[in-house]
Amino acid sequence: MGAQAVSMPRISVVIPHYNDPASLRLCLDALERQTVGRDAFEVIVGDNNSPCGLAAVEDAVAGRARIVTVMEKGAGPARNGAAAEARGDILAFTDSDCVVEPGWLAAGAAQIAPGTFLGGHMYVLQPAGRPNGVAALEMALSFDNEGYVRRTKFTVTANLFVMRADFERVGGFRTGVSEDLEWCHRAIARGLTIDYAADASVGHPPRPDWAALLVKSRRIQQELFLFNIERPKGRLRWLARSVLQPALIPSDAAKILRTPGTEGARGRAIAMLVALRFWRGGAGLLQLLGRNI
């Protein structure tokens, strides 16, 4: 009797990870609650040579994913290394600190098609207890992925679906620049179209404090600057972006005041918003002058 054929998963979930096994465990717990059958998808963790050690990563994974160790630093290389091992026709990207909703894979798989890629719904997870100013700020202003997809034609990599054949044609993620923005623009230049998957929902935790928010903001500021100066009139657009940062404060403050769950922290959130907008404006001007931020 011949060997029994091994069925291949339809979907490969790709998760970059660096030194946060507790969050990775929660991410994988959420994937176990998907409405699609477990045999329909595989999970591949691209571990970025975490200092916690492979044993800690394996303990968090608990046999629920394949682990690929990627020595080149960065979430982009970690995603690329994991995606290279994928067997499914569909790649579903999320991050190790995210919590996917039960219908995430079913919704993305139902909508994806050759020649397209999808960005799904993103939201900030409600913190335990009353939110601090940073949480209220991020709950109101972070991860407008529908706006990113429809207006700016890109999606965050924490919620991205693409056919594996299309991903291989476009190529992997770059490092240094804003990798999600750069990859999406490159995909569109290769002839792919982007669409929004409203029912493919992923939650992301808020940053715990101002210091963590500033680390995130500095990284994004550097990546966006490098992305923009590669493009025609990029320096001029960056100058305009920097100068106009304070002008965005009133509309952003209004969003904070309207966002449910931010009560009690709105004043602190608006104070942080003002500081952040002025910081971004000043940092942008320093970058144009070749100064470090």
C-alpha positions as CSV (number, residue, x, y, z in Angstrom):
1,M,0.0,0.0,0.0
2,G,1.4,3.4,-1.0
3,A,2.3,6.1,1.4
4,Q,-0.7,8.3,2.4
5,A,-0.7,11.7,0.8
6,V,0.0,14.6,3.2
7,S,-2.6,17.3,3.0
8,M,-1.2,20.8,2.6
9,P,-2.6,23.8,4.6
10,R,-4.4,26.4,2.6
11,I,-3.2,29.3,4.7
12,S,0.3,30.0,6.2
13,V,0.2,32.4,9.1
14,V,3.5,34.3,9.3
15,I,4.5,35.8,12.7
16,P,7.8,37.7,13.3
17,H,9.0,37.5,16.9
18,Y,11.7,39.0,19.1
19,N,12.1,38.3,22.8
20,D,8.5,38.5,23.9
21,P,7.4,34.9,24.5
22,A,4.5,35.9,26.8
23,S,2.9,37.9,24.0
24,L,3.7,35.2,21.5
25,R,1.8,32.7,23.6
26,L,-1.3,34.9,23.7
27,C,-1.1,35.4,19.9
28,L,-1.0,31.7,19.3
29,D,-3.8,31.1,21.8
30,A,-6.0,33.4,19.7
31,L,-5.0,31.5,16.5
32,E,-6.2,28.3,18.2
33,R,-9.7,29.9,18.4
34,Q,-10.1,30.5,14.7
35,T,-13.4,29.5,13.1
36,V,-11.6,27.7,10.3
37,G,-10.4,24.1,10.9
38,R,-6.9,23.7,12.4
39,D,-5.9,21.6,9.4
40,A,-6.7,24.6,7.1
41,F,-3.7,26.6,8.3
42,E,-0.2,26.4,9.6
43,V,1.7,28.9,11.7
44,I,5.3,29.8,11.1
45,V,7.2,32.0,13.7
46,G,10.2,33.8,12.4
47,D,12.3,34.3,15.5
48,N,14.9,37.0,15.3
49,N,17.5,35.2,17.4
50,S,15.7,36.3,20.6
51,P,18.0,36.8,23.7
52,C,15.5,34.8,25.8
53,G,16.7,31.8,23.9
54,L,15.2,29.2,21.7
55,A,13.9,27.1,24.6
56,A,11.8,30.0,25.8
57,V,10.3,30.5,22.4
58,E,9.6,26.8,22.0
59,D,7.9,26.8,25.4
60,A,5.6,29.6,24.3
61,V,4.9,27.9,20.9
62,A,4.1,24.6,22.6
63,G,4.1,22.7,19.3
64,R,1.5,25.0,17.7
65,A,3.9,26.5,15.1
66,R,7.1,25.9,13.2
67,I,10.0,28.1,14.3
68,V,12.4,29.5,11.9
69,T,15.5,31.3,13.4
70,V,16.4,34.4,11.4
71,M,19.8,35.9,12.2
72,E,19.4,39.2,10.2
73,K,17.9,41.8,12.6
74,G,14.5,43.3,11.9
75,A,10.9,42.4,11.6
76,G,11.1,42.4,7.8
77,P,13.8,39.7,7.6
78,A,12.0,37.7,10.3
79,R,8.8,37.8,8.1
80,N,10.8,37.0,5.0
81,G,12.5,34.0,6.6
82,A,9.2,32.6,7.9
83,A,7.4,33.2,4.6
84,A,10.1,31.4,2.7
85,E,9.1,28.2,4.6
86,A,5.3,28.6,3.9
87,R,3.4,25.8,2.3
88,G,0.0,27.5,2.0
89,D,-1.3,29.3,-1.1
90,I,-2.3,32.2,1.1
91,L,0.0,34.2,3.4
92,A,-1.6,35.8,6.5
93,F,0.8,38.2,8.3
94,T,0.3,39.3,11.9
95,D,2.6,40.3,14.7
96,S,3.6,38.4,17.8
97,D,2.1,41.0,20.2
98,C,-1.3,41.0,18.4
99,V,-4.5,39.2,19.2
100,V,-6.5,38.1,16.2
101,E,-10.3,37.8,16.3
102,P,-11.8,34.3,15.8
103,G,-13.0,35.1,12.3
104,W,-9.8,36.6,11.1
105,L,-8.5,33.8,8.9
106,A,-12.0,32.9,7.5
107,A,-12.7,36.5,6.5
108,G,-9.3,37.1,4.9
109,A,-9.3,33.8,3.1
110,A,-12.8,34.4,1.7
111,Q,-11.8,37.7,0.2
112,I,-8.3,37.3,-1.0
113,A,-7.7,36.5,-4.7
114,P,-4.8,36.4,-7.1
115,G,-3.6,39.9,-8.1
116,T,-4.9,41.5,-4.9
117,F,-3.7,42.0,-1.3
118,L,-5.7,42.9,1.7
119,G,-5.4,45.0,4.8
120,G,-7.8,44.0,7.6
121,H,-9.4,45.9,10.5
122,M,-7.1,47.0,13.3
123,Y,-8.0,48.3,16.7
124,V,-6.2,49.0,20.0
125,L,-6.9,46.6,22.7
126,Q,-8.7,48.0,25.8
127,P,-6.2,47.9,28.7
128,A,-7.1,46.3,32.0
129,G,-8.6,49.0,34.3
130,R,-8.7,52.6,33.3
131,P,-6.5,53.7,30.4
132,N,-3.6,56.0,31.0
133,G,-2.9,59.0,28.7
134,V,-0.9,56.9,26.2
135,A,-3.5,54.2,25.9
136,A,-6.3,56.8,25.4
137,L,-4.1,58.5,22.7
138,E,-3.5,55.3,20.8
139,M,-7.1,54.1,21.2
140,A,-8.2,57.3,19.4
141,L,-5.5,57.8,16.8
142,S,-3.6,54.5,16.1
143,F,-4.2,51.9,13.4
144,D,-6.8,53.6,11.1
145,N,-6.1,50.7,8.7
146,E,-9.2,51.3,6.7
147,G,-8.1,54.9,6.1
148,Y,-4.6,53.6,5.2
149,V,-5.9,51.2,2.7
150,R,-8.5,53.4,1.1
151,R,-6.7,56.7,1.1
152,T,-2.9,55.9,1.2
153,K,-3.0,52.5,-0.5
154,F,-1.1,50.5,2.1
155,T,-1.8,48.3,5.1
156,V,0.1,47.6,8.3
157,T,1.9,44.2,8.3
158,A,0.1,43.2,11.5
159,N,-2.9,42.4,9.3
160,L,-2.0,41.6,5.7
161,F,-3.2,38.9,3.4
162,V,-1.6,38.0,0.0
163,M,-1.4,35.0,-2.2
164,R,2.0,33.3,-1.8
165,A,2.7,33.4,-5.5
166,D,2.1,37.2,-5.5
167,F,4.3,37.8,-2.5
168,E,7.1,35.9,-4.2
169,R,6.6,38.0,-7.3
170,V,6.7,41.2,-5.4
171,G,9.6,40.2,-3.2
172,G,10.1,40.4,0.6
173,F,10.1,43.3,3.0
174,R,13.0,45.7,3.2
175,T,14.7,46.9,6.3
176,G,15.5,50.5,7.3
177,V,12.6,52.1,5.5
178,S,8.9,52.0,6.5
179,E,8.6,48.3,5.4
180,D,4.8,48.1,5.2
181,L,4.4,51.3,3.2
182,E,7.3,50.4,0.9
183,W,6.2,46.8,0.3
184,C,2.6,47.9,-0.5
185,H,3.8,50.6,-2.9
186,R,6.1,48.1,-4.6
187,A,3.2,45.5,-4.8
188,I,1.0,48.1,-6.5
189,A,3.8,49.0,-8.9
190,R,3.9,45.3,-9.8
191,G,0.3,45.4,-10.8
192,L,-1.4,44.2,-7.6
193,T,-4.5,46.0,-6.2
194,I,-5.2,46.6,-2.5
195,D,-8.6,46.1,-0.8
196,Y,-9.9,46.3,2.7
197,A,-11.1,43.3,4.7
198,A,-13.5,44.8,7.3
199,D,-14.2,41.4,9.0
200,A,-10.6,40.3,9.3
201,S,-10.0,42.0,12.7
202,V,-6.8,42.2,14.8
203,G,-6.2,43.9,18.1
204,H,-2.9,45.5,19.1
205,P,-2.0,46.5,22.7
206,P,-1.3,50.1,23.5
207,R,2.2,51.2,24.5
208,P,2.5,51.2,28.3
209,D,3.9,54.7,28.8
210,W,5.3,57.9,27.2
211,A,8.9,56.4,26.9
212,A,7.6,53.4,24.9
213,L,5.5,55.7,22.7
214,L,8.5,57.9,22.0
215,V,10.6,54.9,21.0
216,K,7.9,53.8,18.6
217,S,7.5,57.3,17.2
218,R,11.3,57.7,16.7
219,R,11.5,54.4,14.8
220,I,8.5,55.3,12.6
221,Q,9.8,58.8,12.0
222,Q,13.2,57.5,10.8
223,E,11.7,54.8,8.6
224,L,9.2,57.3,7.0
225,F,11.9,59.8,6.3
226,L,14.0,57.3,4.5
227,F,11.0,56.1,2.5
228,N,10.0,59.6,1.5
229,I,13.4,60.9,0.4
230,E,13.7,58.0,-2.1
231,R,10.8,59.5,-4.0
232,P,10.5,62.5,-6.3
233,K,10.1,65.7,-4.4
234,G,10.4,63.7,-1.3
235,R,12.3,66.3,0.7
236,L,9.8,69.0,-0.2
237,R,6.9,66.8,0.9
238,W,8.7,66.0,4.1
239,L,9.3,69.7,4.8
240,A,5.5,70.3,4.3
241,R,4.7,67.3,6.5
242,S,6.9,68.6,9.3
243,V,5.7,72.2,9.2
244,L,2.1,71.1,9.2
245,Q,2.3,68.8,12.3
246,P,0.9,71.3,14.8
247,A,-2.1,72.1,12.5
248,L,-3.3,68.5,13.0
249,I,-3.8,68.9,16.7
250,P,-7.4,70.2,16.7
251,S,-8.8,67.4,14.6
252,D,-6.8,64.8,16.6
253,A,-8.0,66.2,19.9
254,A,-11.6,66.0,18.7
255,K,-11.1,62.3,18.0
256,I,-9.8,61.7,21.5
257,L,-12.8,63.5,23.0
258,R,-15.2,61.3,20.9
259,T,-13.5,57.9,21.5
260,P,-15.4,55.6,24.0
261,G,-13.3,54.2,26.8
262,T,-10.9,57.1,27.1
263,E,-12.9,59.0,29.8
264,G,-10.7,60.1,32.7
265,A,-7.5,60.2,30.6
266,R,-8.5,62.6,27.8
267,G,-6.7,65.6,29.2
268,R,-3.5,63.7,29.5
269,A,-3.9,62.2,26.1
270,I,-4.4,65.6,24.5
271,A,-1.3,67.0,26.3
272,M,0.7,64.0,24.9
273,L,-0.8,64.7,21.5
274,V,0.5,68.3,21.6
275,A,3.9,67.2,22.7
276,L,4.1,64.5,20.0
277,R,2.9,66.7,17.1
278,F,5.5,69.4,18.0
279,W,8.2,66.7,18.4
280,R,7.4,65.2,15.0
281,G,7.6,68.6,13.4
282,G,10.9,69.5,15.0
283,A,12.4,66.0,14.4
284,G,11.4,66.2,10.7
285,L,13.2,69.5,10.2
286,L,16.3,68.1,12.0
287,Q,16.3,65.1,9.6
288,L,16.3,67.4,6.6
289,L,19.4,69.0,8.0
290,G,21.1,65.7,8.4
291,R,20.8,65.7,12.2
292,N,20.0,62.7,14.4
293,I,16.7,62.6,16.3
